[in-house]
Amino acid sequence: MTPRSIRSRLALGFLLIALTAVGVIYLYVLPSLESRLQQQKLESLSQSARTYSAALRDAIGSNDDEQAVDRAVRAAADVAGARVTLLGVTRGTEGVGTYLISDSTEEVDITDLTFDVALETARSGQPAMGTETGDSGRVGEAAQPLRYNGKVARVVVFSSPLSDVVDTVALIRGQILRAGGLAVLLALFVGLFVSGALTRRIRRLERAAHQVAAGDFTARFPVDSRDELGQLARALDDMAGQLAQLDSARKRFIAVASHELRTPIFSLSGFVELLLDEDLDDETRRAFLVQVRDQVARLRTLTTELLDLSRLEAGSLELRPEATDVGMLARAVASEFLPALSAHGSHLELRLPGYTLEATCDAERVAQVLRILIDNALTHTPDGTDIVVAASRSGDGIALAVRDSGPGIRHADVERIFEPFYSSDDAQGSGLGLAIARELVERMRGRLTVDSRPGRTTFSFELPA
């Protein structure tokens, strides 16, 4: 397990989370808890001072002797459950001071406590709370002023050790440390387990990816869950399937392109050799030249399709939109196919409205799409199949369609006929025409669709007006 591996990072992440949680509890929650418990203890002492100091207040200015005052102090301590100390207040040239009058512990000389809260109360005339450290540890104190003739004459201090608070916090601290240690170990174990499971799944994906990269498109990415890795595996598996289809299409295209290029090249080579024969009569020579012309046209069409597809895929094909009479454009394109229709024994019907269909588009590219669709209908239908080219207004755009009455396209081929290089088993050509037509229509913000059934196949697309 390397330090930079996902497994080590996840395990370390779980460990850091657990350590952070324990640290936050230990360094923030515990001190806060101790402070709140201490504050509660002080407020309880303050409440006791307010409640049980009435008897001590009544003794001010009375003729009670010291023993009676001591009894009153001890009685207040007994009912309050706290130490009670009564201090007198002096006012002289050195300022306000305090002195011991009575203490519930019967001490007559208290040396470990200074009762700063009593001095604060004597000066301010307001109750005060605080802590100080004595011989027995930290002590909480609450001072209550006792007034006589409108002045603070005495101060009573209710105090109690804070050892119970310290003990409680220490107990909780120990429990947290033990539980935190177990949580850290559990987090480390869970982190190693989870990261190990994730690492094994990632490595399976990695092995499959290496197989695909090496050209083995039969490799499958295991989809073993519905989480993010499962979705990634599904996406990679779909990608592998698409790569397999592209590879198959590429091989078919290479085979088709090689055949398509080899046939006219061999034919041209043969006709050139024959034309070099000086004994040929004019009629035979003319027939050979016609064949050479046809083969050159075939080569030109194939190379043009390859160039158009490469430019479309590279995004370098520029459109030149202009106001165009789409009906006139469809009529001009249809007229180009009169010789081909005659040779095919087919009839092409133009269905155009009686009004002008004007759209802002690249006329050359729209004509190219129509040529591809009409040529596709002639190529893939039996002789004598009729063709309809229709144009009409559709909402805010112009709709064009090319329909033939041929046998239709097989359902298995409908989903793939727009893929580059794809052609059905019994189809002719390079399989580039429909792919180019779809790309051109999409570049013109339209969408080329097909609806095929036995006896009718319709390719249609819309152009924004």
N, C-alpha and C positions, 0 to 999 in steps of 0.2 A: 504494500500500500504506500505509494509515493506521496510526499507532502502536497503535491499539486493535483492529486487525483480527486475526482468528485466524491469518492467514498470518504477520503480523509477530511475533505472540506465539510461534508455534511456531518460527519461524526464530531468534528471540532465545533461546528455550529451548534449542534445539540448540547455539547458540553459547555460552551460559552453561555448559552441561554440559561442552562441550569445554574451555573456559577453566578451569573448576573442576578437571577431571581433570589438566590440565597444571599448574595451580597447586599441587594436592596433591602431584604427583610432584616438582615443583621445590622446594617449600617444606618438605615433610615427608619424602618418600622419599629425596631426595638427601642431606640432612643426616644422615639415619639411616644411609644407605649409607656415607657418609664416616666416621661415627662407628664403624661396625662394621669397616670396613677398617683404621682406625687402631687399634682394639682388637686386631684380629688381628695387626697389626704389633707391637704392644707385647707380646702374649702370645708371639709368636715370639721376640722379644728376651729375654723372661723365661725361656723354655725354653732358649735358647742360654746364658744366664747360669748356669742351674743345671747344664747339661751340661758346659760348657767352663771352668768356674772351678776345677776340682779342682787343676790344676797350680799355679795362683796360691795356692790355700789351702796346698798343701804347702810353698811357699816361705817361709811365715811361720815365723819362729824358726830358719830354716836359715842357713847361712853363705853363701848365694848372693849374689854381688855385684849391683850395679845393672844391669850389662849382661845378666846372666842373667835378672833379673826382666823387663827390657825385651824380651828375646827371648821369654820365656814369654807376655807380654802380646800381642806381635805374632803369635805362633803361635795364640793363642786367637782373635785378630781374623781371622786368615786362615781358620781352619776354620769360624768362625761367620759370616763374611761381614758383619761389623759392626765398628764402632769400639769398642775396649775401653779403658777408662780405669780405672786402679787408684789408689785414694785411701786414705790413712791416716786413722786416727781419733784425735782428741785429746780429753782430758777435763781440764778445768781449772775455775778459779773462774767462768769465763764460760759453762760448760756444754760440751756435746758439739760438736765441730767436725770438719772434714775438711780434708785437704791433699793435693795432687797428688803421687803417687809416680811413675807412669809412664803413658804414653798411646801407643796403637798408631800414632798419626800423628806420633810423635816430638816433639810439642809439649812445651815445658817451662814455658810460661806461657799457660794457657788463660784468656782474658779474656771471651769471648763467651758461655760457658756457666757456670752456677753449680752444676749437678748437685744440685738440691734433693732429688731422689729419693735420692741418696747420704746426705745429711744425715738424711733421714727414716728410712732403713734403719739408720744408725748409732745413732739415738736409740731406735728401736723394736726393733731386732734382727730385723726381718722384711723379706722381699723387698718391693720397691716398684716401681711403674711410674708414668710420667708423661711429659709433654712440656714443652718450653721452646723459645723462639725464639733461634736463634743467627745468626751472620753469613750462613750458607748457607740460612737459612729455619727452618722448624719441624722439630724433632728429637724423635724418640721415644726414651725411655730406660727401661732396666730395671736395677735395682740388686739385687745379691746380697751378703749379709753373709758375711765370712770370719772365722771365730772362732779364737781362740787362748787356751787356758786358760779356756774358758767365756765369754770376752768377745769382742765384735766388735772385732777388731783392725784390719781393713781392709774396704773396700767396693769391689767391682768393678762398674763400670757398662758395660753393653753398649748402644750407641746407634746410631741410623741415621736419616738424613734421611727425612722424611715427604713428600718432593716427589713420589715415585711415586704415593702415595695422592692427593695434590692433583691431579696430572696426570690420573690416571684419572678422578677425579670431575669435573674440568673437561671432559675429553673426553665423558663421559656427559652432563654438563650441556648441552654444545653440541648433542649429538645429540638430546637431549630438546627443546631449544628449536626445532631445525629440524623435528623430527617433530611437535612440538606446534603449530607454525605451520601445517604442512600439515593437521593434524587439525582445527584451527580453521576453516581455509578449506573443508575437506571438509564439516565439520559445518554451516557456513553454507550451502553449496551444497545439501547433502541436506535441510537444514531448509527452504530456499526451495522445493525441488522437491516435498517431501512436503506442505508446507503449501499450495503452489499447487494440487496435485492435490486435497487435501481441500477447499480453498476452492471449486474449480470444482464439485465434487460437491454441496457445501452450497448453492451458488448455484442449481444445477439444482433442488434440493429447494425452495429459496425461491421460484423462479419458479412451480413447480407449486403451491405453497401459496398464492401470490397468485391464481392462476387459480381454485383451489377457493374461496378467500375471496370472489372476485368472482362466484361462482355457477356457474362452469364445472366441473361434476363429471365431465366427460369427460377432464380433465387427469389424467395418470398420473405417479406418482413413480417415477423410474428405479431399479430394483433391480439394481445393477451389481456387487455383491460380497456376501459373506457376513459381513462385519465389522459393527461396531456401526452404521455409517452405512447399510449395506445393510439391517440389521434395522430401523433407524428408517424407511428408505424403504418397506420392506414394511409396517410398521405404519401409516405415513401413507397408503399406497395402500389398505390395508384400510379405514382411516378414511374416505377419499374415497369408496370404494365404499358404505360404510354411510351416509354423508351423502347420496349419490345415491339410495339406497333410501329413506331417510327423507324426502328431498325429494319423491321420486315418491309415497311414501305420503301425505305432507302434501297434495300436489296432489290425489291421489285422494280423500283425506278431505274436503278443502274442497269438491270437486265433489259427493261423496256427501252431505256434511252440508248443502250448499246445496240439493241436490235434496230431501233428506229434510225439511229445514225449509221449503223453498218450497212443497212439495206440500201439507202440512197447513195451512200459513198461507193459501195461495190457496183451499184447500178450505173452511177456516173462514170466510174472507172471503166466499166465495160463498154458503155456508149462512146466514151472518148476514144477507146481503142478501135471501135468499129468506125468512128468518124474519120480516123486517120487513114482508113482504106480509100485509096484514090479511085477504086473501081465502083464505088457506090453511085447509084443513080440519084437524081434529085429528089424523087419522091421518097425513097428510103431514107436519104439523108435528112429530109424535112421531118419524117416520122421520128427519127432518132433525136433530133433537136427538140421536138415536142416533149419527148420523154425526159430529156436532160432538163428542160424548163420545169417540168412537173416535180422532178426530184429536188431541184434547187429550191422550189417553192416549199416543198415539204421540209427541207433543212431549215429554211428561213423561219417557218412557223415554229418549229421545235426550239430553235435557238432564241426566238423572240419570247416564247413562253418561259423559258429558263431565265432569261434576263429580267422579264417582268416580275417573276416570282422572287428572284433574289433582291430586286429593288424594293419590292413590297415588304419583304422580311427585314430588310435593312432600314426601312422607313425613309428611303431617299426618293421615293416617287412623288413628284409634286403635282398637285391638282390645279387646274386653271378654270375655276368656275366662271360662267358667263350666262347671260340670258339665252335660253335655248328653247326652240319649238320642239318639244319631245315627239309630237305626232309626226312632224316632217322628218325628224331624225330616224324614227322607227321605219317610216316608209323608205328612206334612203338605204338603210341597212338591209331591209327585206329585198330590195331590188338587186343587191349584190349577190344574192343566193339564187337568182333565176337559173343560171346554168346548172348549179348543183341540184336544185329542185327538179329540173328537167331530167337530169341523169338518174335521180332517185325515184322518178315517177311520182312525186308528191306535189301537193298543192298547198301553198301558204296563204292563209287568209289574214288580212289586216282588219282589226276591229278598233276603229278610232272614232271619237265623238265628233260631232259637227262643229265644235268650237276649238279654239287654239289652246293647246296644252303647253303653257310656258313654265319653265322651272329654271332656277339658277344652279347650274351644274357644269361639270366638265364634259362637254359634248363628246369628245374623243373617247373618254373612258366609259361613258354610258353606251356608246356605240360598240365599244369592245366587249362589254358585258352581253349586249344583245347578240353579237356575233358568236360569242362562246356558247350561249344558250341555244341558238338556232343550229349551230354546227353540232352541238351535243345531241340535239333531237334528231338530226339527220344521221349521225354516226351510230346511234344506239337504237334505232328503230328499223323495222323491215322496210323494203322498198314499197312505195305507194302509201306510206303513212302520212296523213294530213297534219299540218302544223298551223297553229293560230298564234298570232302576235297581237296582244291587246294593250291599250294604254287608256287610262281614265284618271279623273281627278278623285282623290281619296282624302277627305278631310282637308287638312292644310297642305297636303302633298300630292305627288303624282305617283300612281301605281302602274307598273308595267309587268307583263306576264308573257311567258312563252309556254304554250301547251301543245302536246302531241297526243295522238290517239294510239300510241304504241302499247306493247304488252305491260309496261310499268317497270318499276325498279323493285328488286327483291327487298323485303323488309330488312334483312341483315345488312344490306348495302346502303340503305337510306341514311343511317346514322353516320356513315363514314365517307360518303361520296364527296364531301367538301374538304377532306383531308388531302394535303399535298401528296402527290405520287400514288394516290390510291385509285385503283380501277378494279371493277369486278372481273371475275375470271374470264368471262366471255367478252369483255369490253375491249375496244381498240383505243389506241392513243397513249399518251404519256401519263394521263391522270392529273394533269396540271390545270386544265381549263377551268373547272368548277372551283378549284382552290383560288385561282387568280380572280375569278368573278366575285366570289364571296369577299375576298380582301378588298377589292375595288369598291364594292357596294358599301362595306363597313367604313372605308375611308371617306365615303361621301355621306356618312351619317345615316345609312340605311341598313336593311337586313335582308339577306337573300334566303328564301325558304323554299321547300319543295313539298308538294302534296302528290303522292303517287299511289295509284291503284290500277288493277288490270283494265286497260282500255283508255287510261287517261293519266298523264303526268304533267304537272304544272309547276314551273319555276317562276316565282314572283318576287318582286322587290319594290320598295317605295323610295321616292326621293323627296326631300323637303322642297317646297315650292319657293 
